[in-house]
């Protein structure tokens, strides 16, 4: 509800223009003027801090926490021809996607724009097929292209974390990923994207998992699946890195990045115990095993499969 406030003259006025309600509390100077606020009154509210800048032309009421949703509204008011792209688009499409914290909104603009607090413009023209209207006046890159571009633009650790999430939640298939690579053949980050496409086609969620898949294929070991869900006896669903369903053998791939902390160590053992309680046998493999002794890993695996 739009509140009321007394100014120094004792007159009543709306705290913010009513148009801000469908815009998640964001409005512009021009919208305030059209709602009946005088130019002087508008500048007074901004100067005194009653209204503060969300980003660009977007204003919010004092003490209003600026969210990504509000930045999206501020972007539409600042540059109506802009499109939310990459990690910012992924953050709005997928609330649970693991992305690094950010206080800026990445956007594509058709011509060079000066960067301002809260908005990060990139001179980029997207194919019309990859853009849609997210909310009234807010243009956004579609889900799958935004995921692909995020992998290309994010730092390596953040991109790998997002890719692992993508493998588990499957918001894009390997075939669709490959199709989106075609128009990006000359873009920055395409080499990294081709690598991710290989991993996705293999079902791998990390570089080490992909290496293990290659070792298994080179040894003509089949009958396994990667990152597929199974339900344990306690009713919980888990996604083993590699599963031999018939033999009920699980291979857990311990990459350096995710298994070094004490918490991760404990979580691995808890997961192993849950597998064992449900009749599965686990075998763990590390970078060092694959780099220094892949034959020993294969020998252990074959022996376990034979026993099972």
Secondary structure in CASP SS format (residue, H / E / C, confidence):
PFRMAT SS
TARGET T0000
AUTHOR 0000-0000-0000
METHOD secondary structure of the structure
MODEL  1
X C 1.00
X C 1.00
X C 1.00
X E 1.00
X E 1.00
X E 1.00
X C 1.00
X C 1.00
X C 1.00
X C 1.00
X C 1.00
X E 1.00
X E 1.00
X E 1.00
X C 1.00
X C 1.00
X C 1.00
X H 1.00
X H 1.00
X H 1.00
X H 1.00
X H 1.00
X H 1.00
X C 1.00
X C 1.00
X C 1.00
X E 1.00
X C 1.00
X H 1.00
X H 1.00
X H 1.00
X H 1.00
X H 1.00
X H 1.00
X C 1.00
X C 1.00
X C 1.00
X C 1.00
X H 1.00
X H 1.00
X H 1.00
X H 1.00
X H 1.00
X H 1.00
X H 1.00
X H 1.00
X H 1.00
X C 1.00
X C 1.00
X C 1.00
X E 1.00
X E 1.00
X E 1.00
X E 1.00
X E 1.00
X C 1.00
X C 1.00
X E 1.00
X E 1.00
X E 1.00
X E 1.00
X C 1.00
X C 1.00
X C 1.00
X C 1.00
X C 1.00
X C 1.00
X H 1.00
X H 1.00
X H 1.00
X H 1.00
X H 1.00
X H 1.00
X H 1.00
X H 1.00
X H 1.00
X H 1.00
X H 1.00
X C 1.00
X C 1.00
X C 1.00
X C 1.00
X E 1.00
X E 1.00
X C 1.00
X H 1.00
X H 1.00
X H 1.00
X H 1.00
X H 1.00
X H 1.00
X H 1.00
X H 1.00
X C 1.00
X C 1.00
X C 1.00
X C 1.00
X C 1.00
X C 1.00
X C 1.00
X C 1.00
X C 1.00
X C 1.00
X C 1.00
X E 1.00
X E 1.00
X E 1.00
X E 1.00
X E 1.00
X C 1.00
X C 1.00
X C 1.00
X C 1.00
X C 1.00
X C 1.00
X E 1.00
X C 1.00
X C 1.00
X E 1.00
X E 1.00
X E 1.00
X E 1.00
X E 1.00
X C 1.00
X C 1.00
X C 1.00
X C 1.00
X H 1.00
X H 1.00
X H 1.00
X E 1.00
X E 1.00
X E 1.00
X E 1.00
X E 1.00
X C 1.00
X C 1.00
X E 1.00
X E 1.00
X E 1.00
X E 1.00
X C 1.00
X H 1.00
X H 1.00
X H 1.00
X H 1.00
X H 1.00
X H 1.00
X H 1.00
X H 1.00
X H 1.00
X H 1.00
X H 1.00
X C 1.00
X C 1.00
X H 1.00
X H 1.00
X H 1.00
X H 1.00
X H 1.00
X H 1.00
X H 1.00
X H 1.00
X H 1.00
X H 1.00
X H 1.00
X H 1.00
X H 1.00
X H 1.00
X C 1.00
X C 1.00
X C 1.00
X C 1.00
X H 1.00
X H 1.00
X H 1.00
X H 1.00
X H 1.00
X H 1.00
X H 1.00
X H 1.00
X H 1.00
X C 1.00
X C 1.00
X C 1.00
X C 1.00
X C 1.00
X C 1.00
X C 1.00
X H 1.00
X H 1.00
X H 1.00
X H 1.00
X H 1.00
X H 1.00
X H 1.00
X H 1.00
X H 1.00
X H 1.00
X H 1.00
X H 1.00
X H 1.00
X C 1.00
X C 1.00
X C 1.00
X C 1.00
X H 1.00
X H 1.00
X H 1.00
X H 1.00
X H 1.00
X H 1.00
X H 1.00
X H 1.00
X H 1.00
X H 1.00
X H 1.00
X H 1.00
X C 1.00
X C 1.00
X C 1.00
X C 1.00
X C 1.00
X C 1.00
X E 1.00
X E 1.00
X C 1.00
X C 1.00
X E 1.00
X E 1.00
X E 1.00
X C 1.00
X C 1.00
X C 1.00
X C 1.00
X C 1.00
X E 1.00
X E 1.00
X E 1.00
X C 1.00
X C 1.00
X E 1.00
X E 1.00
X E 1.00
X C 1.00
X C 1.00
X C 1.00
X C 1.00
X E 1.00
X E 1.00
X E 1.00
X E 1.00
X E 1.00
X E 1.00
X C 1.00
X C 1.00
X C 1.00
X C 1.00
X C 1.00
X C 1.00
X C 1.00
X H 1.00
X H 1.00
X H 1.00
X H 1.00
X H 1.00
X H 1.00
X H 1.00
X H 1.00
X H 1.00
X H 1.00
X H 1.00
X H 1.00
X H 1.00
X H 1.00
X H 1.00
X H 1.00
X C 1.00
X C 1.00
X C 1.00
X E 1.00
X E 1.00
X E 1.00
X E 1.00
X E 1.00
X E 1.00
X H 1.00
X H 1.00
X H 1.00
X H 1.00
X H 1.00
X H 1.00
X C 1.00
X H 1.00
X H 1.00
X H 1.00
X H 1.00
X H 1.00
X H 1.00
X H 1.00
X H 1.00
X H 1.00
X H 1.00
X H 1.00
X H 1.00
X H 1.00
X H 1.00
X C 1.00
END
